[in-house]
Amino acid sequence: MQPEPLTVYVVEDDAAVRDSLALMLGLAGHRTAFFADAESFLAAWRENWSGCVVADLKLPGASGIELQSELRRRGCPLPFIVITAHGDVAAARAAFRADAVDFLEKPFEHQQLEAAINNAFSKEGLRLRRTGEAARLALLTAREREVLAAAVRGLHAKEIGRELGISARTVEVHKTRIMAKLGARNVAELVRVALAGEPPAEGTP
């Protein structure tokens, strides 16, 4: 399933604030979708959505923090930005503990929200690239993965052949197929794609 274009999903119960954000985000060129409460957002949410969520802390029904928690429970990786007119340390701590990108107190400046969204989109772009690379790596056969792993270590065709018990010519054939599947034009790109498709090390975004 292909990801949707990057979208700012706004969950805000105040119609006046939604209108203001619609104007602000529209002028900035963002693709947007608006929801009046957490429940309507969750009912509409699809796994291929990409972008970020901007949610008010105080909502009718589930709160913004509860929405954030439910999305994480469902495995939704969308970066989350909390906005509120009733900020407090405990709420901010809960949001950041659930990996919120930012916690903005109303009234906030346009530049503050734009910076938070840009940060969220940067994180989302990295996630989508990693997901795409991982999907392409999944197309490789077991032997192709062995050849790729050896190439990433800097081994040449003859060295890879000796290690795997195959000819250098066969290694080159495998390399050609690997490059075609991964969309790489040379060995340097092959290494980049292979490393990008690996899960991030613990502690990295």
PEPEMO-V154084 format. One record per residue. RES is the residue in one small letter. NEAR is the number of other C-alpha atoms within 12 Angstrom. Layout:
res->RES near->NEAR
res->RES near->NEAR
This chain:
res->m near->11
res->q near->14
res->p near->20
res->e near->20
res->p near->20
res->l near->29
res->t near->30
res->v near->39
res->y near->40
res->v near->41
res->v near->44
res->e near->40
res->d near->30
res->d near->23
res->a near->16
res->a near->12
res->v near->26
res->r near->26
res->d near->20
res->s near->19
res->l near->35
res->a near->27
res->l near->17
res->m near->23
res->l near->28
res->g near->18
res->l near->14
res->a near->19
res->g near->14
res->h near->24
res->r near->24
res->t near->31
res->a near->31
res->f near->31
res->f near->33
res->a near->30
res->d near->31
res->a near->35
res->e near->24
res->s near->22
res->f near->30
res->l near->28
res->a near->13
res->a near->17
res->w near->27
res->r near->19
res->e near->20
res->n near->20
res->w near->28
res->s near->36
res->g near->38
res->c near->42
res->v near->45
res->v near->46
res->a near->47
res->d near->44
res->l near->39
res->k near->28
res->l near->29
res->p near->20
res->g near->19
res->a near->26
res->s near->28
res->g near->43
res->i near->38
res->e near->28
res->l near->39
res->q near->39
res->s near->27
res->e near->23
res->l near->30
res->r near->22
res->r near->13
res->r near->15
res->g near->15
res->c near->25
res->p near->35
res->l near->44
res->p near->43
res->f near->47
res->i near->43
res->v near->47
res->i near->40
res->t near->31
res->a near->21
res->h near->20
res->g near->23
res->d near->18
res->v near->13
res->a near->14
res->a near->28
res->a near->26
res->r near->18
res->a near->23
res->a near->34
res->f near->22
res->r near->19
res->a near->28
res->d near->25
res->a near->36
res->v near->35
res->d near->34
res->f near->40
res->l near->34
res->e near->24
res->k near->18
res->p near->17
res->f near->21
res->e near->15
res->h near->20
res->q near->15
res->q near->20
res->l near->33
res->e near->27
res->a near->20
res->a near->30
res->i near->39
res->n near->27
res->n near->23
res->a near->34
res->f near->29
res->s near->22
res->k near->27
res->e near->32
res->g near->26
res->l near->25
res->r near->28
res->l near->27
res->r near->25
res->r near->24
res->t near->27
res->g near->25
res->e near->29
res->a near->23
res->a near->21
res->r near->26
res->l near->35
res->a near->19
res->l near->20
res->l near->26
res->t near->17
res->a near->15
res->r near->23
res->e near->30
res->r near->28
res->e near->26
res->v near->42
res->l near->41
res->a near->28
res->a near->28
res->a near->34
res->v near->24
res->r near->19
res->g near->17
res->l near->22
res->h near->23
res->a near->29
res->k near->21
res->e near->21
res->i near->31
res->g near->25
res->r near->18
res->e near->19
res->l near->24
res->g near->17
res->i near->20
res->s near->19
res->a near->21
res->r near->18
res->t near->21
res->v near->31
res->e near->24
res->v near->20
res->h near->29
res->k near->37
res->t near->24
res->r near->25
res->i near->36
res->m near->31
res->a near->21
res->k near->26
res->l near->32
res->g near->24
res->a near->23
res->r near->18
res->n near->17
res->v near->29
res->a near->18
res->e near->21
res->l near->34
res->v near->30
res->r near->24
res->v near->31
res->a near->39
res->l near->23
res->a near->26
res->g near->25
res->e near->23
res->p near->20
res->p near->16
res->a near->10
res->e near->7
res->g near->6
res->t near->9
res->p near->19
